[in-house]
Amino acid sequence: MARRFLERVQNWLSQLGGQNGTAPHEPRIISRDEHNISRQNISESAKKVLHRLNRSGHEAYLVGGGVRDLLLDGHPKDFDIATSATPEQVHELFRNSRLIGRRFKLVHVLFGREVIEVTTFRGSPKDADNDPHMDVNDQGRLLRDNVYGTREEDALRRDFTVNALYYDIRDFTVHDYAGGVKDLHNRQLRLIGDPVTRYQEDPVRMLRAVRFAAKLDFTIAEDTAQPIREMSYLLEDIPPARLFEEVLKLFTAGQGETTYGMLKRFDLFAPLFPESARAIAEGEPDGVIREALASTDRRVRQNKPITPYFLYAALLWPALQQAWRQEEAETDQPPYQALQQAAGETIQNQTQATAIPKRFSTPMREIWELQLRLDKRSGKRADRLLEHPRFRAAYDFLLVREAAGEDTQGLGAWWTEYQDADADRRREMLRALGGGGKKRSGRKRRKPARNNS
């Protein structure tokens, strides 16, 4: 279906003319027989919200990535709605809703575990100095932008042309405001408006460009890509908590390995992970990062759970390795104490760029520290390590290190066999290490009596 739809686009391109990220005043209306969106592929909950808003006299449209993915024959995870109704009006219509946000209110309509996000059409004020609803810093970044507007203004203020597509459930038409259909056909990601200005307004758009390009397997249009390297430093002013969330979006969608390559190509990895980027530039290998991301991508495709602390342990591994060696050389501490010190410094430095909640930083440290302890297997140590709550993650991390080319003297294979071995085989394996696995009497040797004569 998507192929037939995109083939029809060929007939429209000459009419779309020079729409390269700039929308006309009127959208191009794509009728039902000219696109492939079926109501059967739209969430029942989203349809309920759309119908109720329309019956109440408000405009309401399915918007953004949901329309984009449906046109590409995809299966959207989320369905977002834009409407002429104010947040308070939406909230009044749906008892199963809640108002969200302070800077710009929106509404979450709840259907069990499904959440339909509803936003009021947003405007694009032109005079930041005189508009009380708008605030811009010295770098041009929008700090506050609380202006309602028309459907056309709402479309123009969106980031990419392929996200400025509106589906009208009343007549099943798609409204294309910025040449998004043309860019879908060309599999190209393009910003609406002047790229420099849009990146200044919100530098996170540079990360979104990479994320969408990797997710959709699109190229980034030349005018959209060209300023990114020179403007990547603007990410340093973004709050670390927001960047933490962006990192998770970048690397947990199933295209992490591709995303990492694109971040490096556009100089966007350094603002996110400055210490690891510096260590890599100074010769530290990044194989563990690549292998961990490839493993995570496989788990996403297999619908297996993934853990942020495992990803962060890999993304910060080059920084940790460099700091660990420096700590040993400069302080002459034993390896384990040097590792603990280096881990603390690495995490502290990283939190200046992206926040790391303690629920993630603590198990991440445990994974690192267990890499050293996994080699200490004599006596009862091996069985105690098996009972450690972070053993499985540490073992998986060990296998990632080996896959990346690190020499662990066969430690991964040893632990793989030990986990599945019976008691006799485990004793043999421990004896082969030297001095392990021997049965000992449970009685303690009595100290000899002291002779006071």
LUMLOMI-672929 format. One record per atom (N, C-alpha, C, O): x, y, z; residue in one letter. Coordinates in pm, whole numbers, plus 50000, padded with zeros to 5 digits. Atoms other than C-alpha are relative to their C-alpha. Layout:
<sites>
XYZa/...
</sites>
This chain:
<sites>
500824988050000m/500005000050000m/500865012550000m/500605021849923m/499144988249994a/502735024850092a/500685002349867a/500845013849825a/499344998650129r/504485017849762r/499075006349899r/499465015249823r/500964994250094r/501325025249564r/499755014750032r/499625023049942r/500204986049960f/500805056949765f/501165008649954f/500955019449898f/498844992150038l/504355068849703l/500135001149849l/500675010949798l/499984999050145e/504035060849335e/499085011249952e/499385018249855e/500904989250039r/501065084549319r/500645013750022r/500325023549954r/499344987349971v/503285111249467v/500725005449877v/500825017649858v/499314995850122q/505195111849138q/499145009649918q/499665018549852q/500904991650079n/502125127948981n/499815013750062n/499295022849997n/500254987349932w/502105155849238w/501255008850008w/501145020850034w/498774992749970l/505765166049255l/500125013149922l/500595023149975l/499904987750077s/505575191148975s/499115010950057s/499435022750048s/500904990249941q/502625207549150q/500525005150134q/500275016550172q/499444995749872l/504435208349483l/501145009949981l/501435017850071l/499014990050036g/507185227849313g/501125001350099g/501784991450132g/498834997149917g/509695244049544g/499754999150148g/500365006650223g/500285001149857q/508295233349880q/501144992750069q/501074980550088q/498855005949931n/511615227150054n/500035005150143n/500885013250179n/500034996349860g/510675231150417g/499215012750026g/499175017350140g/500804988049980t/508455261850361t/498594997249952t/498394993549836t/501375003750034a/504715256950365a/499265011349933a/499525023049962a/500884989850055p/502195275150153p/498945003550102p/498864997150207p/501054996249907h/499265292750320h/498934989250006h/498334987250112h/501005010550003e/496945264650215e/500694986449982e/501624985149902e/499375013150014p/497795227750257p/499584993049872p/498574996549812p/500435008850108r/497725202449982r/499114989350063r/499524982750158r/500965009649946i/494695180350046i/500114987049920i/499944986849798i/499845013250064i/495245143449974i/498764991850035i/498534988650151i/501275006849977s/491945125249932s/500214985350038s/501314980050022s/499905013849951r/491195090250068r/500494990549892r/501254981349922r/499605009550103d/491675073249732d/501435002649951d/501934995449864d/498634996950039e/495115089149699e/501034996550107e/502234998450084e/499045004149896h/496685076550026h/499584986450056h/498514981250025h/500195013849954n/496935043650211n/499614998850147n/499644987750201n/500365000849859i/495825052550565i/498614993850015i/497634998549955i/501285006449971s/493095029450689s/499645002550146s/500505001950234s/500444997949861r/491015036751000r/500244987650086r/500354988750208r/499785012449924q/491545000451100q/501375000250069q/501574993450170q/498654999449942n/495195009051174n/500175011350100n/501275013550152n/499964989249902i/494325038251399i/499414995050131i/498404988050131i/500465004249868s/493885032451770s/498535003750022s/498115014849990s/501404997449969e/490255029351878e/499875011850097e/498955019850087e/500034989149902s/491025052952166s/500215013449931s/499535023149963s/499764987650073a/492415079251930a/498775004149920a/498435015949914a/501204996950078k/489325076551711k/498895005550090k/498175014650050k/501014995049906k/487065081652015k/500265014650034k/499335022750039k/499664986249966v/488945113452107v/499725009249882v/499145019949900v/500234991850119l/488835126851751l/498515002549978l/498105013849953l/501444998650026h/485105120151711h/499345008950105h/498505017250070h/500654991949896r/484135135652045r/500365014749986r/499505023450004r/499614986050021l/486155167251980l/499275006049880l/498805017449887l/500694994950118n/484655170751633n/498515002150026n/497945012249983n/501434998649971r/481105164851757r/499725011850093r/498625017150095r/500164988849907s/481675191752019s/500305013449934s/500315023750001s/499794987650073g/482415217451750g/501445004449988g/501705015749946g/498594996550008h/486215216751765h/500654993049880h/500234982249838h/499165006950099e/488715209251492e/500914990250075e/501404993450184e/499095009849938a/490765178051572a/500584991149891a/499864986149804a/499305007650103y/493345159651367y/501034990750063y/501644993950165y/498865008549968l/495695130351401l/501225006549935l/501175010349819l/498884992150050v/499125146051363v/501344992950022v/501444982950093v/498625003549972g/502865141051347g/500434986249958g/500074981349850g/499415012950033g/504665107951361g/499004989049974g/499284979749899g/501015010250024g/501465087651372g/499574999949854g/499454989349793g/500394999050141v/500385100451028v/501164995849911v/500984988249815v/498805003650078r/503925097450894r/500194984949993r/500404979449885r/499755014549997d/504285061351005d/498894992249931d/499164981949868d/501105006750071l/500845051550876l/500195001049849l/499924991349777l/499764998550144l/501725065350533l/501134990949952l/501174987049836l/498895009050034l/504885044050543l/499654985450031l/500534976850033l/500465013549965d/502785013250634d/500624995150131d/500804983150151d/499465003849870g/504265013850981g/498904998150102g/497714999050070g/500945002249891h/502625007151315h/500375009650113h/501205006250198h/499654990149898p/502735038451533p/499804994750141p/498824987850170p/500165003649859k/503325033151902k/499085009950071k/498385006450166k/500784989349936d/501635066151989d/499165007249895d/499555008449779d/500874992150086f/498775085951842f/499765013550067f/499165014250174f/500144986649944d/498885123451902d/498955007749921d/498765005749801d/501094992450059i/496055147651835i/500235014850024i/500625018850133i/499974985449988a/496075185151767a/498585005149979a/497844999949896a/501384995450001t/492895205051822t/499925015150020t/500855021450070t/500264985849975s/491425239951826s/499505002350143s/499475013650190s/500504998849863a/490025232852174a/501155003250096a/502274998550078a/499004997049898t/491885247052474t/500194987850090t/499324979150094t/499805011449909p/493375222752728p/498854998550100p/498444987450131p/501105000749904e/490605231752973e/498744994349935e/498004986849999e/501175005450071q/487925224352712q/500134985149976q/499174977649989q/499765014350020v/489515190752632v/499804992550131v/499164982050135v/500095006449869h/489785182353001h/498544998650045h/498164988850108h/501415000449961e/486115190653051e/499254989449921e/498304983549973e/500695009950084l/485085167552764l/500324985650041l/499534976650017l/499545013649967f/487015137452899f/500264998850149f/501235004550201f/499785002049857r/486645126953260r/501244991650026r/501844992450133r/498825008549987n/489435101753200n/501265007149950n/502105001049885n/498864992250047s/491945129453133s/500665007650114s/500105008950222s/499304991649903r/494505150353318r/500815010549926r/501335008149817r/499214989050055l/496185183553248l/501464997950034l/501794994450148l/498575002349983i/499945181253203i/500765012849961i/500395019849867i/499094989450041g/502675207653199g/499695013550061g/498555016650096g/500134986449951r/503305242753321r/500325010149891r/499605019849871r/499584990750103r/505165259553037r/498975000849888r/498635011749841r/501075000550101f/502565248352783f/499134988050034f/499604976650030f/500865010749955k/499595228152896k/499564991149885k/499324995949774k/500595009650093l/498465196852716l/499174990350083l/499154991050206l/500925009149930v/496035169052799v/500354985649965v/500574982349848v/499875014450020h/496575131752846h/498624993750026h/498074994750135h/501275007349985v/493395111752784v/500374985350020v/501054979349936v/499555013249957l/493755078152958l/498964989349966l/497794990550002l/500835011850029f/492335045352826f/500774987850049f/501494981449971f/499185010749943g/493765019153060g/501465004249999g/501825014450056g/498584997050008r/497485018352986r/500345008649879r/501475013349865r/499764991850119e/497085037252657e/499745014750032e/498755018050098e/500124985649978v/497595074852664v/499935007049865v/500825005449781v/500144991850120i/496325097752388i/500355014350039i/499685020350123i/499574986449967e/498145131152398e/499295010049909e/499315008649786e/500764989950074v/496045161152293v/500605013750028v/500715017850143v/499444986649985t/497585195252230t/499165010049921t/498605006949816t/500684989150069t/495995228252135t/500915005649892t/502125006349910t/499204993950106f/497115243951807f/500885011050059f/500425019450136f/499054990249948r/500215264451880r/500365010149892r/500455006749774r/499674989450094g/501105297551721g/501495002449993g/502284996050062g/498594996550019s/504385312951610s/500165015150013s/500175022149912s/499844985749981p/504825347551764p/501295005049937p/502304997949937p/498864994750073k/507215369851574k/500865009450083k/502055011050056k/499294989749924d/508205395851834d/500244995150141d/499384996650228d/499715005749869a/509905379352130a/500145010650107a/499855008050224a/499794989449900d/510685412652299d/498695005250056d/498625009050173d/501264993849958n/507075424252313n/498904990050030n/497844993950079n/501045010149975d/505175391452341d/500184994250139d/501204987850166d/499865005049862p/504525382752710p/499994984950011p/500364979550115p/500075014649996h/504015346052618h/501264993449947h/501354981149944h/498835005750065m/507435341852458m/501265005350066m/501335017150101m/498734996249939d/510965342252603d/501134992849928d/501094980649913d/498885005450075v/514225337252413v/501295004350068v/501425015850108v/498734996149938n/517765336152556n/500945006149897n/500575007949781n/499054993050087d/520875352552409d/500424991649879d/500804997249776d/499625008950111q/521595322052189q/498834997249905q/498994990049807q/501155002250086g/518105322952037g/499164988150040g/498234984649967g/500775011849958r/516785292952234r/498705004350064r/498685013350149r/501314997049942l/513085293852316l/499934994650141l/500054982550162l/500145004249862l/512685293052693l/498534998850039l/498164990950126l/501445000349973r/508945299452694r/499285003749872r/499655013349804r/500684998050128d/506525297452404d/498564995350015d/498174984849964d/501345004349963n/502945296552528n/498955007749921n/498205015649977n/500924992650087v/500945309252235v/499124990249923v/499624981349855v/500915008050080y/497835293252090y/499885006349862y/500085018349845y/500074994850136g/497315296351716g/499034992249914g/498144985449965g/500855006850096t/495685282851404t/500634986749960t/501774983749996t/499475012850049r/496085248951241r/501225002249912r/502204994849922r/498874997250088e/498375264150979e/501245003850079e/502344999150048e/498864996049917e/500595280451242e/500564988050075e/501774986650091e/499575012049927d/500685247851436d/500864991249910d/501874985649954d/499245008250094a/501905229651126a/501385005949974a/502384998749972a/498744993550036l/504595255351044l/501014999950114l/502225000550089l/499064999649888r/506075254851395r/500544986050033r/501404984750120r/499455013549978r/506675217151384r/501404999149941r/501805007449860r/498595000350036d/510225205651332d/500254995449857d/500925002549782d/499675005650131f/510285183851018f/498774999449910f/497644998049957f/501115000050096t/508195184350703t/499174987450009t/497954987949994t/500745012749996v/507265147650741v/499164998750126v/498374989450139v/500825000049880n/505775155751082n/498895010449993n/498075011450084n/501034989850017a/503595184150949a/498884994749911a/498445001549818a/501085006650074l/500955160250815l/498824997850096l/499014992750206l/501185000449915y/497385161550953y/498944991049934y/498614992749817y/501035009150051y/494785133950914y/498655004250057y/498475005150178y/501354995849961d/491135144850919d/499074988049991d/498784983149882d/500835012249997i/488905115951028i/498595002649948i/497844993249923i/501354996950049r/485785134450911r/499844996349852r/498804991349811r/500095003350143d/486565130150541d/501194991549954d/501364989149834d/498895009350027f/489685107750566f/501095006049911f/501804998849842f/498974993450081t/491935133450399t/501255002450082t/501215002850205t/498734996349938v/495585141150473v/500355014049953v/500325016849833v/499654986250031h/496625177650489h/501525001450012h/502094999250118h/498544998950007d/500245183950384d/500375014849991d/500115021549891d/499734985749991y/501495218150492y/501405004049955y/501645015849927y/498614996150023a/505215216850416a/500724991149900a/501954990149904a/499345009050096g/505865192650133g/500494987250063g/501444981150014g/499575012149932g/506145163550372g/499834987449918g/500634978149928g/500225011750084v/504705138950123v/501144998449900v/501614987349874v/498875000550093k/507425148049875k/501244994650069k/501974986550012k/498825004949927d/510095142250141d/499844985450042d/500834978150048d/500225014249974l/508485109150237l/500374991749878l/501014981349889l/499705007050125h/508755098549875h/501504999149977h/502024988849934h/498544999650020n/512415109149862n/500774994150118n/502004993550116n/499405005549878r/513055093250205r/501045009750054r/502205006350075r/499114989249960q/514525125950321q/499395007450119q/498195009950124q/500434992749882l/514345144250653l/500435014649984l/501605017549961l/499714985950026r/514075182050623r/499305008650105r/498135006550137r/500584990649906l/513515209750876l/499065009649929l/499265013149813l/500864989350049i/510685234450829i/500645013350040i/500975015450157i/499414987049970g/512085269550802g/501514999949990g/502114990649937g/498554998450006d/515655281750838d/500664990950103d/500394992450223d/499415009549905p/517765253650995p/500775006550114p/500665002250229p/499214993449894v/520095277151186v/499075005450107v/499305003550227v/500964994449904t/517155294951347t/499314989150079t/499144990350200t/500715010749931r/515345262751428r/500904992950101r/500424989250208r/499085006149905y/518445247651593y/500295009450117y/500475004950230y/499814990449892q/518975279651791q/498804999950094q/498965001050216q/501215000349917e/515365278051912e/500014988050093e/499644989250209e/499945012249919d/515855242352034d/501104991049946d/500884983949848d/498885008250050p/519265225151992p/499714985149998p/500374977749925p/500325014349998v/517685191352072v/499474995449864v/499454983449836v/500455003750134r/516295192451718r/501124993149922r/500844985049833r/498895006850067m/519785181751603m/500004985350035m/500254976849949m/500085014149958l/519425149751806l/498794993349939l/498854981649901l/501205005650059r/515905144651676r/500224996949852r/499724987049800r/499705002550141a/517185147751319a/500734986849984a/500414978949895a/499255012650007v/519655119551381v/499114988350037v/499144977849971v/500855011149954r/517105098351568r/498994996049893r/498824984149865r/500995003250102f/514435100851299f/500664994449874f/500134985249812f/499325005050119a/516915095751016a/500404985450018a/500264977349926a/499625013849973a/518175063851182a/498764991050007a/498764979949953a/501225008049983k/514675051651271k/499344997149867k/498914985849841k/500745001250126l/513175057750926l/500884995649884l/500394993049774l/499055002850107d/516325049750728d/499905010749892d/499895007649772d/500044988550090f/516115084550574f/501375006749997f/502185005150089f/498854991050000t/518885107750466t/499555013450056t/498375016850053t/500304986549952i/519095142250622i/500305009749886i/501405009649830i/499834990550110a/518585169750363a/501245008650024a/501585011850138a/498724992849988e/521765189150291e/499875012950080e/500715015750165e/500134987449927d/520445222550418d/499694997750147d/500025006250231d/500285003449860t/519235205550738t/501234994750071t/501424997350189t/498815006149940a/522505186850797a/501175009750013a/501955008850108a/498794991850010q/525005214050706q/500365007550128q/501545007850163q/499604992249882p/524815235551025p/500284991850126p/500774997450224p/500005007549874i/524795206851276i/501374999950066i/501465002750186i/498685000949938r/528545202851331r/500395013150068r/500905013150180r/499614987049945e/529085239951386e/499145004050119e/499575012150201e/500924996049894m/526105242451621m/499854989650110m/499064991450203m/500155010949901s/526545210251821s/500305004750142s/499784998950238s/499634995149866y/528045230152111y/498795005450076y/498815006150199y/501194994649934l/524575244652181l/499354989950094l/498624993650185l/500565010349911l/523645211352342l/500555001150141l/499954995950235l/499414998649866e/525925220452632e/499145008550092e/499305008050214e/500874991649919d/523265245152748d/498664993450032d/497834999250102d/501265007149973i/520465219452757i/500084993450137i/501114987550170i/499975006249867p/519525207253107p/500374985149993p/499844977949909p/499575014150001p/521225173653186p/498854990150011p/498914979349952p/501135009349986a/517905157853285a/499314997849866a/498904986649835a/500635001550131r/516445164752941r/500874991749907r/500374983449830r/499115007650087l/519525151052767l/500044985350037l/500234976849951l/500075014049960f/519325119152973f/498854993049928f/499004982049876f/501165005750067e/515845113052832e/500254998849850e/499844989049788e/499725000650143e/517055121052480e/500964988649967e/500814982149864e/499075011150021v/519925096052513v/499254986749997v/499534978149913v/500785012449999l/517455068652603l/499214998449870l/499114987449816l/500745000850127k/515345077252298k/500944996549885k/500574988849795k/499055002550109l/518435076652076l/500434985549992l/500554979949883l/499335013049999f/519755042952186f/499114988250037f/499614977050045f/500865011349961t/516715022052285t/498874997549901t/497904990649934t/501075001650099a/514635023351966a/500294989049900a/499474986249813a/499685010950091g/516424994951785g/500955003749889g/501294995349806g/499034995650100q/518795015751571q/501205006550068q/501795016050014q/498954993749920g/521405023551836g/501355000349931g/502065010449938g/498695000650064e/524425012351637e/500105010249888e/501105017249875e/500034990050107t/523445033551336t/499995014150058t/500685023050008t/500104986949936t/522555062651563t/501365004550052t/501735016250037t/498674996649947y/525985061451730y/500925005049889y/501625014949906y/499174995750112g/527725063851394g/499625013849950g/500495021849916g/500454986950046m/525605093651295m/500345010950101m/500715021950062m/499644990149897l/526175111451626l/501485003849989l/501845015550001l/498584997150014k/529915108351578k/500265008149872k/501075017349872k/499774993150127r/529715119751216r/499625014850008r/500245023249945r/500454986249988f/527845151351315f/500535007050125f/500045017750162f/499394994149880d/529975158351626d/498995002250112d/499095011850188d/501024999149896l/526975152551852l/500244990550116l/499594991750220l/499745009249890f/528415124552063f/500755007050112f/500505004350230f/499184993249898a/530905147152243a/499175008350098a/499455007750218a/500794992749901p/528295170552396p/499224990950095p/498924994950208p/500755009349916l/526445140052531l/500914992150093l/500564989750208l/499065008149923f/529465120052651f/501415005749983f/502254999649915f/498734993050024p/532405144252669p/501234992050042p/502244992249971p/498825007349953e/534765121852871e/500294987949911e/501454985249880e/499795011450090s/534235091252651s/500485004849863s/501364998649803s/499574994750130a/534575112352335a/501475003950004a/502215001449909a/498604996049988r/537865126352462r/500914987850007r/501974987549944r/499195012149988a/539165091952559a/500154993049865a/501234988249831a/499965006450133i/538265077952216i/500915007849907i/501695001849832i/499144991750084a/539955107252044a/501464998150033a/502334999849947a/498625002149956e/543085099652246e/500444985549985e/501504981750035e/499575013550034g/543145063452130g/499294988750071g/499564977150044g/500735010649930e/540795044852363e/499014993649901e/498285001049834e/500935006350096p/538825018952157p/498555001850042p/498245003050161p/501434998849971d/535035022052129d/499254987349964d/498044987549945d/500635012550037g/534384985652046g/498914995550096g/497904989950053g/501015004049901v/532474979652370v/498705007749975v/497615002049987v/501204992150030i/530085007952282i/499274994049881i/498054991849887i/500635005250121r/529444993951935r/499374986350023r/498264983649977r/500545013449974e/528984958152056e/498785000650091e/497814993350070e/501144998949909a/526664968552338a/498775005449927a/497665000849951a/501124994650076l/524524988952100l/499444989649902l/498234988649884l/500465010650091a/524384960251848a/499194989650078a/498164984950030a/500735009549916s/523314936852129s/498655005650042s/497654998450042s/501254993649961t/520674961652245t/499015000349884t/497824997949902t/500874999950119d/519324965051890d/499364986349978d/498184985349943d/500545013650016r/518934927151872r/498914997350103r/497884991450071r/500985002249894r/517074926552203r/498705007649971r/497615002649998r/501194992350035v/514704953852085v/499204992649892v/497974991649901v/500685007350107r/513924933951769r/499344987350052r/498334982949997r/500555012349943q/513274903051983q/499015002850113q/498544993650180q/500934995849894n/511034922852223n/500484995750138n/499674992550225n/499435003149869k/513384915452511k/500265013050076k/500475023450014k/499784987749921p/513854940152799p/501435005149987p/502364997349968p/498674993850000i/516764964352796i/500105009150121i/499095014250171i/499804992249878t/518294983353086t/500905012049972t/501995010349918t/499184988050023p/519575019353071p/501374999250066p/502355004150009p/498705000049933y/522345012553323y/501024991549926y/502224994349932y/499085008050079f/523824985653098f/500545008349884f/501745007949854f/499594991450110l/523885010052806l/500995010650047l/502025012949982l/499104989649950y/525465037253015y/501344994250043y/502385000750026y/498735006549964a/528065012853148a/500894998449878a/502115000049886a/499235001450124a/529105006752787a/500415013549942a/501545015249899a/499714987050058l/528875042852671l/501095007550076l/501785016050019l/498974993449919l/531155053852955l/501234991250021l/502164995350091l/498875009049982w/533545024152934w/501335006149953w/502325004750024w/498714993950039p/536235043052733p/500475010350102p/501665010950133p/499634990049900a/536165071452986a/500484993350128a/501474997650187a/499605007149879l/536355047053277l/501374993649984l/502204994650074l/498725006650022q/539245027553127q/501165009950010q/502175007150074q/498954989949995q/541295059053080q/500205005350142q/501335006650188q/499914994849863a/540485072653428a/500584989650095a/501324993150187a/499505010949915w/541255038653586w/501514998949989w/502224997950089w/498545000850019r/544705036853434r/500725012050061r/501775010650122r/499394988049943q/545465072453535q/500014999450152q/500975003650216q/500095001049854e/544305065653890e/501064990450054e/501704993350155e/498985009549956e/546575035253921e/501405005949987e/502245004050076e/498664994550024a/549565053653775a/500335011350095a/501475012650139a/499724988049921e/549185085353981e/499924997750149e/500575004950226e/500195001949856t/548135071354319t/500614987250053t/500744985450174t/499435012949960d/549705036554321d/499034992150088d/499454984950178d/501005007549925q/546435022554458q/499854986049943q/500184983849826q/500345013250055p/545464985654426p/498915001549894p/498155011149897p/500934998850113p/543364978854113p/498555002550041p/497895011049981p/501424998649966y/539994975654290y/499715013850056y/498705019950021y/500204986749944q/540385007754489q/500135010749891q/499405020649891q/499844990550110a/541615025954179a/498765000049911a/498345010549862a/501215001050081l/538595013053987l/498845007550066l/498115014750000l/501084993249930q/536195025554253q/500145015149991q/499165022249969q/499764985750009q/537795059754252q/499725005249859q/499095015749842q/500214995950139a/537775061753872a/498524999849964a/498055008549891a/501445000950027a/534125050753860a/499275012250056a/498415018049989a/500644988349940g/533105078454098g/500275012749921g/499365020849899g/499664988150077e/534955104753899e/499325000049863e/498855010449816e/500635001050132t/533585092053567t/498525003650008t/498025011049924t/501424997149985i/529995093253689i/499775014850033i/498875021149977i/500154985949963q/530445127453848q/500205009249880q/499465018849861q/499754991950120n/531895141853528n/498854998849900n/498465008749838n/501065002250098q/529155126353315q/498725007350036q/498005012149948q/501254993649959t/526335141153522t/499995014949969t/498945021249977t/499994986150045q/527485175653409q/499415001249860q/498935011949821q/500545000150136a/526375165753057a/498604994149996a/497665000549950a/501315006349992t/523515141253111t/499804994750141t/500694988450198t/500305005349867a/521865133353440a/499974984849995a/499604978849894a/500125014649986i/522115097353561i/499334997350134i/499994998350238i/500685002849873p/519495088553824p/500734989150078p/501344980150021p/499275009449914k/520885069354119k/499554985649977k/500354976349995k/500485013650024r/518715039354033r/500714993749880r/500654981549861r/499215005150112f/520895036153721f/501505000750029f/502244991749989f/498564998549977s/524285048753840s/500534989350097s/501674984850082s/499545010249904t/524465023854130t/500214986449934t/501284980649949t/499755012950068p/523944991953923p/501075001149891p/501764991349863p/498944998250099m/526225006553654m/501374998250065m/502244991550010m/498735001649925r/529045009153910r/500224985450036r/501344980450030r/499875014149962e/528334973454021e/500454991649881e/501274982549897e/499575007250120i/528694960853663i/501495002149979i/502224992549951i/498574997250018w/532084978153637w/500854992650103w/501844986250068w/499205006049894e/533334965753971e/500024984849990e/501034978550023e/500055014550016l/532214930153898l/500934995149889l/501324983449888l/499075004350105q/534424929553588q/501334995750060q/501994986750008q/498775003849932l/537374927753825l/499784988050089l/500654979350099l/500275010949907r/535744904154071r/499734986749929r/499944976149988r/500315012450071l/534694879053802l/501234991349979l/501124979349955l/498775007850014d/538324868553776d/500424993350130d/501304984750130d/499685005749869k/538434859954149k/499004988850029k/497924991350082k/500975010949999r/536834825654142r/500324988850098r/499524979450110r/499585011249915s/538674803754395s/499094998450122s/498385007650161s/500805002949881g/537024787354693g/498525001649974g/497994996149877g/501444998050014k/533434798654740k/499665013149927k/498495016849915k/500254987050064r/533874831454555r/499114998749878r/498225006949857r/500785001550123a/532444818354229a/498514998550030a/497675004849966a/501415002049966d/529224806354392d/499395012650060d/498215015650037d/500524987449944r/528874838954586r/499735010149888r/498755017549893r/500214990850112l/529264858454262l/498734996449922l/498025005349876l/501215004350069l/526514837654100l/498735005350068l/497725007550003l/501154995449924e/524154849554374e/499895015250002e/498905020650053e/500034985350000h/525004886254322h/498865004849910h/498724999849798h/501154995550081p/521894904954196p/500395006049866p/499565006849775p/499584994150126r/523964921153922r/500904990749920r/501544994949823r/499105009150069f/525824889753814f/499674998649853f/500574999249769f/500365002650139r/523854883853495r/500375011849910r/500885009849799r/499654988250079a/524324919553373a/501515001149984a/502015004649877a/498544999350007a/528034918253458a/500564989349907a/501524991749835a/499585010950091y/528404884953278y/499755003949855y/500615001949769y/500304995550136d/526674898952969d/500985010849956d/501405011249840d/499044989350032f/528974929152986f/501374994049969f/502084998949881f/498745007050026l/531974905753002l/500014994349858l/501014995449787l/500095005550136l/530784888552683l/500085011149895l/500665009149788l/499914988750092v/530374922552515v/501465004449986v/501935007249876v/498584996150004r/533954931352609r/500804990249913r/501654994349834r/499275009950080e/535214898652459e/499645001449853e/500525000449767e/500414998350139a/533174903952142a/500645012249937a/500865012849816a/499354987850048a/534774938352116a/501504998349982a/502185007449935a/498585002750021g/538214922252115g/500875000950124g/502084999350115g/499214999649877e/539284926152479e/500424985950039e/499634976550030e/499475013049960d/541474897452601d/499734997750148d/500335004350234d/500335003249861t/539984882752919t/500514986150040t/500114980750143t/499435013249973q/541924849852903q/498914989350012q/499004980350096q/501065010350003g/538754829952828g/499045000550116g/498364990650144g/500854998949881l/536884842853132l/498524998249967l/497774992150044l/501405001350038g/533574844952948g/499604985549979g/498554981250026g/500305014150024a/533714808652833a/499974992350132a/499144983350150a/499955006849870w/534624797753187w/498685002050074w/498094992550126w/501244997349928w/531604814953339w/498794994249928w/497814990449993w/501115006150075t/529334802353061t/499854985250039t/498744980450062t/500055014149963e/530254766453143e/499644998350147e/498854989550181e/500205001749855y/530274771353521y/498525001550037y/498034994350124y/501404997849967q/526684784153526q/499154987549975q/498204985050049q/500815011650038d/525364752353360d/500554986850056d/499934976350038d/499365012449953a/527704727253530a/499344994850127a/498765002450205a/500475005749874d/526674703053803d/501065001950106d/502145007350078d/499114997549887a/528334703154144a/501374993649980a/502394999950010a/498715006750020d/531044677654052d/500855007549898d/502055009649918d/499254992950103r/532014696253736r/500495013550052r/501585018050017r/499574987149945r/532134729053925r/501244998350089r/502165006550085r/498835002449915r/534564714254178r/501244997549915r/502345002149947r/498885002550091e/536744701853892e/500525013249941e/501735015349931e/499604987350061m/536754736253734m/500745008750100m/501715015450065m/499324992049898l/537724752854060l/501374994250034l/502325001750055l/498695006249973r/540504727254126r/500985003349888r/502175005149912r/499124996950113a/541854734453777a/500575014150010a/501615017149951a/499474986549979l/542274770653883l/501155000050099l/502005008950099l/498935001249901g/544504758954166g/499505003050139g/499185014450172g/500334998249859g/543624753154529g/498535001650030g/498155004350144g/501434998149977g/539874754854480g/499264986949999g/499754976949947g/500925011350010g/537024730454525g/500294988650094g/499654978150080g/499715011049908k/538514709154807k/499005000250115k/498615010750165k/500895001049885k/536214696155076k/500795002350127k/501894997050144k/499304997149875r/537134709355418r/499114996650117r/497884997150107r/500755003049879s/536114699555768s/499305012650048s/499835023650037s/500734988549950g/533504721755919g/500515004650135g/500125015350183g/499514996249868r/535394722056251r/501165009649989r/502025008149903r/498894990649997k/537674750856331k/501144994150082k/500914987350183k/498855004749924r/541204742856445r/500135008150129r/500115020450129r/499884993449871r/541584749956816r/501405005950015r/502414999549987r/498704993749977k/544294774756901k/500744992750112k/500114988550209k/499245006349892p/547104759357111p/499995008450125p/500035020750119p/500034992649873a/547004767957481a/501325006850024a/502385001349996a/498784992549972r/549464794457584r/500654994550127r/499954991550224r/499265005149884n/552174782657827n/500525012050079n/501395019350034n/499634988549917n/552474807858112n/501054996850104n/501425005450183n/499035003649897s/554994788658319s/501385005049965s/502335002850041s/
</sites>
